[in-house]
Amino acid sequence: MVHELYSDLCVSLERISKNELFFAAMATDINANSVPIGLFQQFKLEKSDSKHKYLDLKKRGVVIINDIARLYALKAGVRRANTDKC
């Protein structure tokens, strides 16, 4: 069962890796996320319901880097899902 699912995933990834339109759409989606730097090189802060200002680095920083790495890995044909050396 697991082997069958993994085989199906590999087939799908192979098909996707040849689709330039998919990569363009993925890059456009990544570009839609804004970096938390404002006009004068200051952090953009968000307001909570109680009017407190905060910086959500996970939402505005790390996610963008993760998505870019995912895009390049798919384009390069990387099939490993982790960094384990085994």
FIKOLMI-991999 format. One record per residue: x, y, z of N, C-alpha, C, CB in turn; residue number from 1; residue in one letter. Coordinates in Angstrom, 2 decimals. Atoms other than C-alpha are relative to their C-alpha. Glycine has a CB too. Layout:
BEGIN
SITE      n_x      n_y      n_z     ca_x     ca_y     ca_z      c_x      c_y      c_z     cb_x     cb_y     cb_z  resi  resn
SITE        X        Y        Z        X        Y        Z        X        Y        Z        X        Y        Z   NUM     a
...
! end
This chain:
BEGIN
SITE      n_x      n_y      n_z     ca_x     ca_y     ca_z      c_x      c_y      c_z     cb_x     cb_y     cb_z  resi  resn
SITE     0.82    -1.19     0.00     0.00     0.00     0.00     0.87     1.27     0.00    -0.93    -0.01     1.21     1     m
SITE    -0.86    -1.18    -0.08     2.66     2.55     1.00     0.87     0.10    -1.24     0.89    -0.05     1.26     2     v
SITE    -0.84     0.01     1.20     4.91     1.52    -1.88    -0.80     0.45    -1.22     0.57    -1.41    -0.24     3     h
SITE     0.87    -0.38     1.11     1.98     1.95    -4.27    -0.25     1.51     0.02    -1.34    -0.77     0.09     4     e
SITE     0.22    -1.44    -0.12     1.25     5.46    -2.96     1.26     0.77    -0.38    -0.42     0.36     1.44     5     l
SITE    -1.26    -0.67     0.32     4.93     6.41    -3.22     0.26    -0.06    -1.51     1.17    -0.65     0.77     6     y
SITE    -0.17     0.13     1.45     5.06     5.10    -6.80    -0.90     0.98    -0.73    -0.31    -1.44    -0.45     7     s
SITE     0.92    -0.96     0.61     2.00     7.17    -7.69     0.51     1.43     0.17    -1.40    -0.13     0.61     8     d
SITE    -0.56    -1.32    -0.24     3.61    10.23    -6.11     1.16     0.28    -0.94     0.46     0.11     1.45     9     l
SITE    -1.15    -0.18     0.90     6.80     9.72    -8.13    -0.44     0.25    -1.44     0.91    -1.22     0.06    10     c
SITE     0.53    -0.20     1.35     4.80     9.45   -11.35    -0.57     1.41    -0.14    -1.10    -1.05    -0.32    11     v
SITE     0.57    -1.35     0.03     2.93    12.66   -10.51     1.10     1.06     0.00    -0.92     0.22     1.20    12     s
SITE    -1.11    -0.97    -0.05     6.16    14.49    -9.65     0.75     0.05    -1.33     0.98    -0.35     1.13    13     l
SITE    -0.67     0.05     1.31     7.72    13.35   -12.93    -0.80     0.80    -1.03     0.18    -1.47    -0.48    14     e
SITE     0.86    -0.72     0.93     4.74    14.71   -14.86     0.04     1.50     0.29    -1.44    -0.53     0.08    15     r
SITE    -0.03    -1.42    -0.38     4.74    17.99   -12.92     1.32     0.65    -0.36    -0.26     0.15     1.50    16     i
SITE    -1.32    -0.58     0.24     8.48    18.48   -13.38     0.21     0.40    -1.46     1.09    -0.98     0.41    17     s
SITE    -0.10    -0.36     1.42     7.93    18.79   -17.16    -0.99     1.10    -0.38    -0.24    -1.22    -0.88    18     k
SITE     1.04    -0.98     0.26     5.13    21.36   -16.85     0.46     1.40     0.41    -1.30    -0.39     0.74    19     n
SITE    -0.49    -1.36    -0.28     6.51    24.90   -17.13    -1.10     0.91     0.52     0.61     0.61    -1.26    20     e
SITE     1.12    -0.81    -0.48     3.06    26.37   -16.54    -0.19    -0.19     1.51    -1.28    -0.37    -0.75    21     l
SITE     0.09     0.26    -1.44     2.98    24.71   -13.10     1.03     0.82     0.76     0.18    -1.50     0.29    22     f
SITE    -1.06    -0.75    -0.68     6.31    26.29   -12.16    -0.27     1.51    -0.04     1.37    -0.30    -0.64    23     f
SITE     0.35    -1.42     0.08     5.15    29.70   -13.38    -1.09     0.34     1.00    -0.45     0.37    -1.43    24     a
SITE     1.08    -0.24    -0.96     1.98    29.41   -11.30     0.51    -0.06     1.43    -1.13    -1.02    -0.20    25     a
SITE    -0.56     0.13    -1.35     3.95    28.28    -8.25     0.85     1.23     0.34     0.84    -1.29     0.12    26     m
SITE    -0.83    -1.19    -0.23     6.43    31.17    -8.63    -0.87     1.24     0.21     0.96     0.22    -1.18    27     a
SITE     0.92    -1.13    -0.17     3.55    33.64    -8.99    -0.63    -0.03     1.39    -1.10    -0.03    -1.07    28     t
SITE     0.58     0.13    -1.33     1.98    32.29    -5.81     1.00     0.39     1.08    -0.49    -1.43     0.23    29     d
SITE    -1.05    -0.37    -0.96     5.29    32.63    -3.93     0.20     1.51     0.00     1.33    -0.72    -0.34    30     i
SITE    -0.21    -1.44     0.12     5.69    36.17    -5.22    -1.14     0.80     0.62     0.16     0.38    -1.47    31     n
SITE     1.14    -0.70    -0.59     2.23    37.07    -3.89     0.17     0.20     1.51    -1.28    -0.78    -0.26    32     a
SITE    -0.28    -0.17    -1.43     3.51    36.61    -0.32     0.99     1.14     0.17     0.56    -1.30     0.62    33     n
SITE    -0.87    -1.16    -0.16     5.05    39.82     0.89     1.03    -0.23     1.09    -0.83     1.23     0.33    34     s
SITE    -1.08     0.04    -0.98     8.34    40.09     2.74    -0.29     1.08     1.04     1.41     0.23    -0.67    35     v
SITE     0.42    -0.95    -1.05     7.91    41.85     6.10     0.92     1.21     0.16    -0.08    -0.71     1.30    36     p
SITE    -0.84    -1.20    -0.06    10.08    44.86     5.21    -0.78     1.13    -0.65     1.39    -0.22    -0.72    37     i
SITE     0.77    -1.14     0.48     8.44    48.23     4.77     0.81     0.96    -0.86    -0.58     0.74     1.15    38     g
SITE    -0.55    -1.02     0.89     9.25    51.37     2.84     1.39     0.47     0.44    -0.94     1.17    -0.06    39     l
SITE    -1.28    -0.51    -0.49    12.13    52.57     5.02     0.83    -1.08     0.68    -0.24     1.15     0.96    40     f
SITE    -0.76     1.15    -0.50    13.67    49.12     5.65    -0.34    -0.33     1.45     1.50     0.27    -0.11    41     q
SITE     0.47     0.35    -1.34    11.61    48.68     8.80    -1.00    -1.15    -0.11    -0.65     1.24     0.71    42     q
SITE     0.90     1.13     0.01     9.63    45.60     9.73    -1.46     0.45    -0.06     0.23    -0.86     1.22    43     f
SITE     1.44    -0.22     0.02     5.94    45.56     8.85    -0.60    -0.79     1.15    -0.64    -0.41    -1.38    44     k
SITE     0.62     0.66    -1.15     4.01    44.78    12.00    -1.48    -0.22    -0.27     0.21     0.84     1.28    45     l
SITE     1.42     0.30     0.11     0.59    43.18    12.17    -0.67     0.31     1.32    -0.23    -1.49    -0.40    46     e
SITE     0.75    -0.31    -1.21    -2.13    44.06    14.65    -0.88    -1.17     0.37    -0.84     1.28    -0.18    47     k
SITE     0.89     1.06    -0.49    -3.89    41.49    16.78    -1.37     0.60     0.29     0.59    -0.68     1.27    48     s
SITE     1.34    -0.48    -0.35    -7.54    41.74    17.83     0.03     1.00     1.15    -0.90    -1.17     0.36    49     d
SITE    -0.10    -0.92    -1.14    -6.43    43.50    21.01     0.90     1.19    -0.30     0.52    -0.75     1.22    50     s
SITE    -0.77    -1.16     0.48    -4.50    46.08    18.93     1.50    -0.06     0.34    -0.58     1.26     0.58    51     k
SITE    -1.43     0.15    -0.22    -1.07    44.71    19.91     0.69    -0.21    -1.34     0.30    -1.17     0.98    52     h
SITE    -0.75     0.18     1.24     1.53    44.92    17.16     1.01    -1.13     0.17     0.71     1.31    -0.42    53     k
SITE    -0.95     1.12    -0.07     3.65    41.86    16.36     0.54    -0.30    -1.39    -0.68    -1.25     0.60    54     y
SITE    -0.65     0.42     1.25     5.92    40.41    13.69    -0.11    -1.52    -0.09     1.50     0.47    -0.08    55     l
SITE     0.18     1.44     0.19     4.95    36.96    12.40     1.06    -0.49    -1.00    -1.46    -0.33    -0.50    56     d
SITE    -1.08     0.44     0.88     8.26    35.65    11.03    -0.30    -1.31    -0.70     1.28    -0.14     0.80    57     l
SITE     0.34     1.27     0.64     6.85    32.21    10.32    -0.87     0.25    -1.23    -0.73    -0.93     1.00    58     k
SITE     0.92    -0.29     1.10     4.08    33.60     8.14     0.67     0.82    -1.09    -1.23     0.72     0.52    59     k
SITE    -0.53    -0.96     0.96     6.06    36.37     6.45     1.46    -0.21    -0.41    -0.13     1.34     0.55    60     r
SITE    -1.41     0.17     0.32     9.64    35.10     6.39     0.38    -1.41    -0.38     0.84     0.43     1.14    61     g
SITE    -0.45     1.38     0.20    10.31    31.40     6.72    -0.81    -0.69    -1.09    -0.11    -0.78     1.31    62     v
SITE     0.84     0.65     0.99     7.37    30.34     4.56     0.47     0.32    -1.42    -1.46     0.44     0.17    63     v
SITE    -0.46    -0.40     1.33     8.70    32.28     1.57     1.27    -0.76    -0.36     0.26     1.53    -0.05    64     i
SITE    -1.25     0.73     0.25    12.16    30.69     1.88    -0.29    -1.47    -0.25     0.98     0.15     1.19    65     i
SITE     0.39     1.40     0.16    10.59    27.24     2.26    -0.63    -0.23    -1.38    -0.97    -0.42     1.12    66     n
SITE     0.66     0.15     1.29     8.42    27.74    -0.83     0.99     0.11    -1.16    -1.10     1.03    -0.15    67     d
SITE    -1.02    -0.14     1.04    11.39    28.90    -2.93     0.86    -1.25    -0.09     0.88     1.24     0.27    68     i
SITE    -0.77     1.25    -0.02    13.41    25.86    -1.85    -0.80    -1.14    -0.61     0.43    -0.35     1.44    69     a
SITE     0.87     1.04     0.55    10.46    23.61    -2.70    -0.09     0.13    -1.53    -1.41     0.08     0.63    70     r
SITE     0.08    -0.23     1.44    10.15    25.20    -6.16     1.27    -0.47    -0.71    -0.24     1.49    -0.29    71     l
SITE    -1.26     0.41     0.63    13.84    24.72    -6.98     0.24    -1.51     0.11     1.17     0.75     0.64    72     y
SITE    -0.16     1.46    -0.16    13.83    21.16    -5.61    -0.86    -0.75    -1.01    -0.36    -0.43     1.43    73     a
SITE     0.85     0.64     1.00    10.88    20.21    -7.81     0.57     0.16    -1.39    -1.41     0.56     0.06    74     l
SITE    -0.57    -0.28     1.33    12.51    21.83   -10.83     1.25    -0.84    -0.25     0.34     1.49    -0.14    75     k
SITE    -1.24     0.78     0.14    15.79    19.99   -10.18    -0.24    -1.50     0.08     1.00     0.41     1.07    76     a
SITE     0.30     1.42    -0.06    14.03    16.67    -9.73     0.40    -0.67     1.29     0.65    -0.68    -1.12    77     g
SITE    -0.35     0.59    -1.30    14.94    16.18    -6.08    -1.20    -0.76     0.53     0.46     1.10     1.02    78     v
SITE     1.10     0.83    -0.46    12.84    13.33    -4.73     0.03    -0.26     1.51     0.01    -1.31    -0.74    79     r
SITE    -0.09     0.22    -1.46    14.04    13.19    -1.11    -0.87     1.00     0.73     1.47     0.10     0.49    80     r
SITE     0.90    -0.85    -0.76    11.62    14.55     1.40     0.63     0.55     1.27    -1.23    -0.77     0.35    81     a
SITE    -0.66    -0.49    -1.21    14.16    15.20     4.17     1.50     0.11    -0.26    -0.29    -0.95     1.22    82     n
SITE    -1.44    -0.16     0.15    17.83    15.84     4.77     0.79    -1.14     0.65     0.44     1.32     0.59    83     t
SITE    -0.64     1.15    -0.62    18.58    12.47     6.36     1.04    -0.58    -0.97    -1.05    -1.07     0.39    84     d
SITE    -1.09     0.49     0.85    21.90    11.08     5.03    -0.04    -1.52    -0.21     1.33     0.38     0.61    85     k
SITE     0.07     1.45     0.13    20.87     7.41     5.32    -0.47    -0.42    -1.38    -0.92    -0.59     1.06    86     c
! end
